[in-house]
Amino acid sequence: MCHEQHETTIGGVVTLLPADLSRVVLHRFTAVLPSAAGTAEYLDPFGNGGAAHPLRRWESEEREIGFPATELVPSWSAVTPPGTWLTVELRGRTAGGGLTKWYVMGRWAHGEETIHRTSLPGQGDEDADVAVDTLVARRPWVAFRLRLTLHGEGGAAVTAAGVMASTVRPRGARTAVRSDGPDGARGVELAVPRRSQKLHAGHYPQWDGGGDSWCSPAAVTMVLEYWGRGPGPEELAWVRPDDPCPAMDHAARHMYDHSYQGTGNWPFGVAYACRYGMAGFVTRLRSMAELARLIAAGIPVITSQSFKEHELPGAGYSTSGHLMVVTGFTGDGDVVANDPAAPHDETVRRVYPRSAFEDVWLRGSSGGIVYVVHPPEVPLPPSDGNW
């Protein structure tokens, strides 16, 4: 083992959400990653051959959550040149005092030269299980540790990481928290480009084929374009020349989870955006007022929701899970969203009734989940701790 060390600053977000009223705190970690910590073999189950790779590892101290949590979602920003990748793991302490095993929350790389990025199913035991991007605690956790391992050589680094811990409301439950309205953002609408996922139906079946499947790449692409970021022409050269938005195909390829066989892995979406100089994290917002606070600061927000067609007037469809970009509010306080489920770019802008949107976004297992992605030089507004 080489004892030469370098420091990497890790910024961690921990969101605390009791069943009735959410509490949120922000943790910061400073990680010291040894330049070498041994080697490990990894056989990529999706095609790349097995080999031994050097690794560097950082582990956080144990962090108290503050209540018995039932779900945890990590997110990160990392640089992984060819020949390198990142493994993200969580370990918890249950309410009974027991220490759990380590659960792999993702094996991630920006490209596909070395490994295929993937979540890891089949880890369940009596303490917890991993559902794609979410650790589901079967015995509630009261504390956790985060472990980050960089594999390979070639300048890989982690620049930020976070963990959202929450107690999920029962399915169908309505939040006890309601805002009077988005007063600070009434009449504010951010000029976020409009991109329809439907125009990509049948594109690149190896990355889930566009169409109904690419809401997360579409949403992330819209936000990156709003900030003037994203892949350059040389990165898009492989995309078919008649493509309506090559950047969306690029995002789908580089967000694709080979185990999940889809592009909707929340941390993978944030990590992709952060590859282009953005800061970002997965968190939960507690009310429309918090959403309005970000909009008023000029930061569009990617929201996750599920609903039946009649529950969100104007949508015209039902969904078990869908991402869209909230871009503002009307003067009456209704939600303006870029909804990529629209058939054309011109129809992506939608206005949804505030109360209906609030219900389908804040209820149940989604519980106000968002991606927050912004340039580091654009400050976040004051919060109560969840960003």
C-alpha positions as CSV (number, residue, x, y, z in Angstrom):
1,M,0.0,0.0,0.0
2,C,1.3,3.5,-0.9
3,H,1.0,5.9,2.0
4,E,1.0,9.0,-0.2
5,Q,-2.4,10.7,0.2
6,H,-4.5,13.5,-1.4
7,E,-7.7,15.1,-0.2
8,T,-11.1,15.2,-1.9
9,T,-13.9,17.3,-0.5
10,I,-17.2,15.5,-0.3
11,G,-20.3,17.5,0.1
12,G,-23.2,15.3,1.5
13,V,-26.9,16.1,1.6
14,V,-29.0,14.2,4.1
15,T,-32.7,14.8,4.0
16,L,-34.8,13.8,7.0
17,L,-38.5,13.4,6.4
18,P,-40.7,12.1,9.2
19,A,-44.1,10.9,8.2
20,D,-46.0,14.1,9.3
21,L,-43.5,17.0,8.9
22,S,-40.1,16.8,7.1
23,R,-36.9,17.8,8.8
24,V,-33.8,18.3,6.8
25,V,-30.1,18.7,7.6
26,L,-27.0,19.2,5.4
27,H,-23.8,17.2,6.2
28,R,-20.4,18.1,4.8
29,F,-17.7,15.5,4.6
30,T,-14.0,15.9,3.9
31,A,-12.6,12.6,2.6
32,V,-9.0,11.5,2.4
33,L,-8.6,9.0,-0.4
34,P,-5.3,7.1,-0.2
35,S,-3.4,7.1,-3.5
36,A,-3.5,3.3,-3.4
37,A,-5.4,0.9,-1.1
38,G,-4.8,-2.4,-2.7
39,T,-6.4,-4.1,-5.7
40,A,-9.7,-5.9,-6.4
41,E,-11.1,-8.0,-9.2
42,Y,-14.3,-7.1,-10.9
43,L,-16.1,-9.2,-13.6
44,D,-18.5,-7.0,-15.4
45,P,-21.7,-9.0,-15.9
46,F,-22.6,-7.1,-19.0
47,G,-19.6,-7.9,-21.2
48,N,-16.2,-6.5,-20.1
49,G,-13.7,-9.1,-19.0
50,G,-12.6,-9.5,-15.4
51,A,-9.3,-8.0,-14.1
52,A,-7.6,-6.8,-11.0
53,H,-7.7,-3.0,-10.6
54,P,-6.1,-0.7,-8.1
55,L,-8.5,1.1,-5.8
56,R,-8.7,4.1,-3.5
57,R,-11.3,4.2,-0.8
58,W,-13.0,6.7,1.6
59,E,-15.4,6.0,4.3
60,S,-17.4,8.5,6.3
61,E,-17.8,8.5,10.0
62,E,-21.1,7.2,11.3
63,R,-23.8,9.9,11.0
64,E,-26.9,10.1,13.2
65,I,-30.1,10.5,11.1
66,G,-32.2,11.8,14.0
67,F,-35.2,9.5,13.6
68,P,-35.8,5.9,12.3
69,A,-35.4,6.2,8.5
70,T,-37.0,3.8,6.1
71,E,-35.4,5.0,2.8
72,L,-32.0,6.3,1.8
73,V,-30.9,7.6,-1.6
74,P,-27.3,8.6,-2.4
75,S,-26.1,11.0,-5.1
76,W,-22.7,12.0,-6.3
77,S,-20.5,14.0,-8.6
78,A,-17.4,12.3,-9.9
79,V,-14.9,12.3,-12.8
80,T,-14.1,8.8,-14.2
81,P,-11.7,8.8,-17.1
82,P,-11.5,5.6,-19.2
83,G,-10.0,2.8,-17.1
84,T,-11.8,4.0,-13.9
85,W,-15.1,3.8,-12.2
86,L,-16.8,4.4,-8.8
87,T,-18.6,2.1,-6.4
88,V,-21.0,3.7,-3.9
89,E,-22.0,1.9,-0.7
90,L,-24.2,2.4,2.4
91,R,-24.1,0.8,5.8
92,G,-26.5,1.5,8.6
93,R,-27.2,1.1,12.3
94,T,-30.8,-0.1,13.0
95,A,-33.1,1.3,15.7
96,G,-32.2,-1.8,17.7
97,G,-28.5,-1.0,17.6
98,G,-27.4,-3.6,15.1
99,L,-24.9,-2.8,12.4
100,T,-25.9,-3.8,8.9
101,K,-23.7,-5.1,6.1
102,W,-22.5,-2.8,3.2
103,Y,-25.1,-2.4,0.4
104,V,-23.9,-1.4,-3.1
105,M,-25.9,1.5,-4.3
106,G,-24.2,1.7,-7.7
107,R,-21.2,1.0,-9.9
108,W,-20.9,4.1,-12.0
109,A,-18.7,5.5,-14.8
110,H,-19.5,8.3,-17.2
111,G,-18.4,6.2,-20.2
112,E,-18.6,2.5,-21.1
113,E,-15.0,1.8,-21.9
114,T,-14.2,0.0,-18.7
115,I,-17.5,-1.2,-17.1
116,H,-21.2,-0.9,-17.7
117,R,-22.8,1.3,-15.0
118,T,-25.3,-0.6,-13.0
119,S,-27.3,-0.9,-9.9
120,L,-27.1,-4.2,-8.0
121,P,-30.3,-6.2,-7.3
122,G,-30.5,-9.2,-5.0
123,Q,-28.8,-7.7,-1.9
124,G,-31.8,-8.0,0.4
125,D,-31.6,-9.4,3.9
126,E,-33.5,-8.9,7.2
127,D,-32.1,-5.4,7.5
128,A,-32.6,-3.8,4.1
129,D,-32.9,-4.2,0.3
130,V,-31.8,-2.1,-2.7
131,A,-34.5,-1.1,-5.2
132,V,-32.5,0.3,-8.1
133,D,-31.4,3.6,-6.6
134,T,-33.1,3.4,-3.2
135,L,-32.1,1.6,-0.1
136,V,-35.3,0.3,1.6
137,A,-34.8,-0.4,5.3
138,R,-36.7,-3.3,6.6
139,R,-35.5,-2.4,10.1
140,P,-35.5,1.4,10.3
141,W,-32.0,2.9,10.3
142,V,-31.0,5.6,12.9
143,A,-27.5,6.2,11.5
144,F,-25.4,5.4,8.4
145,R,-22.0,5.4,6.8
146,L,-21.2,6.2,3.2
147,R,-18.3,4.5,1.4
148,L,-16.8,5.5,-1.9
149,T,-14.3,3.4,-3.8
150,L,-12.5,4.6,-6.9
151,H,-11.2,1.8,-9.1
152,G,-8.5,1.9,-11.7
153,E,-5.9,4.5,-12.6
154,G,-6.1,7.7,-14.6
155,G,-7.2,10.7,-12.5
156,A,-10.6,9.6,-11.2
157,A,-12.0,11.8,-8.4
158,V,-15.2,12.4,-6.4
159,T,-16.1,16.1,-6.0
160,A,-19.4,15.8,-4.1
161,A,-21.7,13.2,-2.6
162,G,-24.8,13.1,-0.5
163,V,-27.3,10.8,1.1
164,M,-31.0,11.4,1.6
165,A,-32.6,9.6,4.5
166,S,-36.4,9.7,5.0
167,T,-39.4,8.0,6.5
168,V,-41.8,7.4,3.7
169,R,-45.4,8.2,4.0
170,P,-47.9,5.4,3.4
171,R,-48.9,5.0,-0.2
172,G,-51.8,7.3,-1.0
173,A,-51.3,9.4,2.1
174,R,-51.5,13.2,1.7
175,T,-48.8,15.4,3.3
176,A,-49.8,17.4,6.3
177,V,-47.8,20.3,5.0
178,R,-49.4,22.7,2.6
179,S,-48.2,26.1,1.5
180,D,-50.6,29.0,0.9
181,G,-49.1,29.3,-2.5
182,P,-45.8,30.0,-4.4
183,D,-46.0,33.8,-3.5
184,G,-42.4,34.5,-4.1
185,A,-42.5,33.0,-7.6
186,R,-46.0,34.0,-8.9
187,G,-45.6,35.1,-12.5
188,V,-42.0,33.8,-12.8
189,E,-41.3,31.4,-15.7
190,L,-37.8,30.3,-16.5
191,A,-36.8,30.1,-20.2
192,V,-36.0,26.3,-20.1
193,P,-35.8,24.8,-23.6
194,R,-38.6,22.4,-24.4
195,R,-37.8,18.8,-25.4
196,S,-40.2,16.0,-26.1
197,Q,-39.1,12.4,-25.3
198,K,-41.8,11.1,-27.7
199,L,-39.8,12.3,-30.7
200,H,-37.2,9.7,-29.8
201,A,-39.5,6.7,-30.0
202,G,-37.6,3.7,-31.1
203,H,-34.2,5.3,-30.9
204,Y,-31.3,3.1,-29.7
205,P,-33.2,0.1,-28.2
206,Q,-30.0,-0.9,-26.4
207,W,-30.6,2.1,-24.1
208,D,-34.4,1.6,-23.6
209,G,-35.5,3.0,-26.9
210,G,-36.7,6.6,-26.3
211,G,-40.4,7.3,-26.5
212,D,-42.1,6.5,-23.2
213,S,-38.8,5.6,-21.5
214,W,-36.6,8.7,-21.7
215,C,-38.3,11.2,-19.3
216,S,-35.2,11.5,-17.1
217,P,-32.7,12.1,-20.0
218,A,-35.2,14.6,-21.5
219,A,-35.5,16.5,-18.2
220,V,-31.8,16.5,-17.5
221,T,-31.1,17.6,-21.1
222,M,-33.6,20.5,-20.8
223,V,-31.9,21.7,-17.5
224,L,-28.4,21.4,-19.0
225,E,-29.4,23.4,-22.0
226,Y,-31.0,26.1,-19.8
227,W,-27.6,26.5,-18.1
228,G,-25.7,26.4,-21.4
229,R,-24.0,23.1,-20.5
230,G,-23.9,19.6,-22.0
231,P,-22.0,17.5,-24.5
232,G,-20.1,19.1,-27.4
233,P,-20.3,18.2,-31.1
234,E,-17.5,15.7,-30.8
235,E,-19.3,13.8,-28.1
236,L,-22.5,13.7,-30.3
237,A,-20.8,12.5,-33.5
238,W,-22.2,9.0,-33.1
239,V,-25.9,10.1,-32.9
240,R,-27.9,9.7,-36.1
241,P,-27.8,12.9,-38.2
242,D,-31.6,13.3,-38.4
243,D,-32.0,13.2,-34.6
244,P,-34.3,15.9,-33.2
245,C,-32.1,16.4,-30.1
246,P,-28.8,14.5,-30.1
247,A,-28.0,15.6,-26.5
248,M,-31.0,13.6,-25.3
249,D,-29.7,10.4,-26.9
250,H,-26.3,11.1,-25.4
251,A,-27.9,11.6,-21.9
252,A,-29.9,8.3,-22.3
253,R,-26.7,6.4,-23.2
254,H,-24.7,7.8,-20.3
255,M,-27.5,7.5,-17.7
256,Y,-28.6,4.0,-18.7
257,D,-28.5,1.4,-15.8
258,H,-27.7,-2.0,-17.3
259,S,-29.3,-4.0,-14.5
260,Y,-32.4,-1.9,-14.2
261,Q,-32.5,-1.7,-18.1
262,G,-33.7,1.9,-18.0
263,T,-32.6,5.5,-17.8
264,G,-34.5,6.5,-14.7
265,N,-31.9,5.8,-12.0
266,W,-32.0,9.1,-10.0
267,P,-28.4,9.3,-8.9
268,F,-27.2,8.3,-12.4
269,G,-29.1,11.3,-13.8
270,V,-27.5,13.7,-11.3
271,A,-24.1,12.3,-11.9
272,Y,-24.5,12.7,-15.6
273,A,-25.4,16.4,-15.2
274,C,-22.5,16.9,-12.8
275,R,-20.1,15.6,-15.5
276,Y,-20.7,19.0,-17.3
277,G,-19.6,21.2,-14.4
278,M,-22.8,21.2,-12.5
279,A,-23.5,20.8,-8.8
280,G,-26.5,18.5,-8.1
281,F,-28.2,16.2,-5.6
282,V,-31.3,14.1,-5.1
283,T,-33.4,15.4,-2.2
284,R,-37.0,15.8,-1.0
285,L,-38.9,19.1,-0.9
286,R,-41.6,19.5,1.7
287,S,-44.0,22.0,0.1
288,M,-44.8,24.1,-3.0
289,A,-43.3,27.0,-1.1
290,E,-39.8,25.3,-1.2
291,L,-40.2,24.6,-4.9
292,A,-41.1,28.3,-5.5
293,R,-38.0,29.4,-3.5
294,L,-35.8,27.6,-6.0
295,I,-37.7,28.9,-9.0
296,A,-37.5,32.4,-7.7
297,A,-33.7,32.0,-7.5
298,G,-33.7,31.0,-11.2
299,I,-33.2,27.3,-10.7
300,P,-35.5,24.9,-12.5
301,V,-36.4,21.7,-10.6
302,I,-36.8,18.2,-11.9
303,T,-39.7,16.6,-10.1
304,S,-40.9,13.0,-9.9
305,Q,-44.6,12.0,-9.6
306,S,-47.1,9.2,-10.4
307,F,-50.8,9.7,-11.0
308,K,-53.9,8.6,-12.8
309,E,-55.0,10.7,-15.7
310,H,-57.9,12.3,-13.8
311,E,-55.7,13.2,-10.9
312,L,-53.6,15.8,-12.9
313,P,-56.0,17.7,-15.2
314,G,-54.3,18.6,-18.5
315,A,-51.8,15.7,-18.5
316,G,-53.8,13.4,-20.7
317,Y,-52.1,10.2,-19.5
318,S,-51.5,8.0,-16.4
319,T,-48.1,7.1,-15.2
320,S,-46.5,4.9,-12.5
321,G,-43.5,7.3,-12.4
322,H,-42.6,10.2,-14.5
323,L,-40.1,13.2,-14.4
324,M,-40.8,16.7,-15.6
325,V,-39.1,20.1,-15.2
326,V,-40.9,22.7,-13.1
327,T,-40.1,26.0,-14.8
328,G,-42.3,28.5,-13.0
329,F,-45.8,29.5,-11.8
330,T,-48.6,31.5,-13.3
331,G,-49.8,34.7,-11.8
332,D,-52.6,32.6,-10.1
333,G,-50.0,30.3,-8.6
334,D,-50.5,27.2,-10.9
335,V,-47.5,25.1,-11.9
336,V,-45.8,25.7,-15.2
337,A,-43.8,22.6,-16.2
338,N,-41.9,21.3,-19.2
339,D,-43.5,17.9,-19.5
340,P,-41.4,15.7,-21.9
341,A,-44.4,13.3,-22.3
342,A,-45.9,15.8,-24.8
343,P,-45.9,14.6,-28.4
344,H,-43.9,17.5,-29.8
345,D,-41.5,20.1,-28.5
346,E,-44.1,22.8,-29.1
347,T,-46.5,21.2,-26.7
348,V,-44.1,20.4,-23.9
349,R,-45.0,23.5,-21.9
350,R,-48.0,22.6,-19.6
351,V,-49.9,24.5,-16.9
352,Y,-51.1,22.2,-14.1
353,P,-53.5,23.2,-11.3
354,R,-51.4,23.9,-8.2
355,S,-53.4,21.7,-5.7
356,A,-53.5,18.7,-8.1
357,F,-49.8,18.9,-8.8
358,E,-49.0,19.3,-5.2
359,D,-51.0,16.2,-4.3
360,V,-49.4,13.8,-6.9
361,W,-45.9,15.1,-6.3
362,L,-45.8,15.1,-2.5
363,R,-47.8,12.0,-1.7
364,G,-46.8,8.4,-1.3
365,S,-43.4,6.9,-2.1
366,S,-42.3,9.8,-4.3
367,G,-42.9,12.2,-1.4
368,G,-41.5,15.3,-3.1
369,I,-38.4,13.7,-4.7
370,V,-36.5,16.1,-6.9
371,Y,-33.2,16.5,-8.8
372,V,-31.6,19.9,-8.1
373,V,-29.0,20.7,-10.7
374,H,-27.3,24.1,-11.0
375,P,-23.9,25.7,-11.8
376,P,-21.8,25.9,-8.6
377,E,-21.5,29.7,-9.1
378,V,-25.3,30.1,-8.9
379,P,-26.1,30.0,-5.2
380,L,-29.0,28.1,-3.8
381,P,-31.6,30.2,-1.9
382,P,-31.8,29.9,1.9
383,S,-33.4,26.6,3.1
384,D,-34.4,24.8,6.2
385,G,-31.6,22.3,5.6
386,N,-32.7,20.1,2.7
387,W,-30.3,21.7,0.1
